[in-house]
């Protein structure tokens, strides 16, 4: 996805869901809040934030958000959980010619 979008509404990282949103992902989402970049660049930020000894994560783009899945369906040691990390909206550049 090569269009520039603006990121907003990061996951709050609150307890209450079956698996809390990991701290390193919450910090990354907060950093991305208000940033303008491509979705691929934002996905790379999330992937780069994951410690190597952490459970495997999968970061994907949906129509208007970034989804993060942690865990594996094949490895029972890592139960699967999915979060909506944050939303994004296309930014518009308006130019007026006089």
QUIFEN-V122730 format. One record per backbone hydrogen bond with DSSP energy under -1.0 kcal/mol. CO is the residue of the C=O (numbers start at 0). NH is the residue of the N-H. E is the energy in kcal/mol with one decimal. If there is no record, write none. Layout:
BEGIN
((CO;NH;E) (CO;NH;E))
END
This chain:
BEGIN
((3;90;-1.6) (4;36;-1.9) (5;88;-2.2) (6;33;-3.7) (7;86;-2.3) (21;25;-2.3) (22;26;-2.6) (23;27;-1.5) (24;28;-2.6) (25;29;-2.5) (26;30;-2.1) (27;31;-2.2) (28;32;-1.1) (31;34;-2.6) (34;6;-2.3) (36;4;-2.6) (37;41;-1.8) (38;42;-2.7) (39;43;-2.0) (40;44;-1.7) (41;45;-2.0) (42;46;-2.6) (43;47;-2.7) (44;48;-1.2) (50;53;-1.6) (55;70;-2.3) (57;68;-2.9) (59;66;-2.9) (63;87;-2.4) (64;61;-3.2) (65;84;-2.1) (66;59;-2.7) (67;82;-2.6) (68;57;-2.7) (69;80;-2.2) (74;77;-1.8) (77;71;-2.6) (80;69;-2.8) (82;67;-2.5) (84;10;-2.7) (85;65;-2.4) (86;7;-2.4) (88;5;-3.3))
END
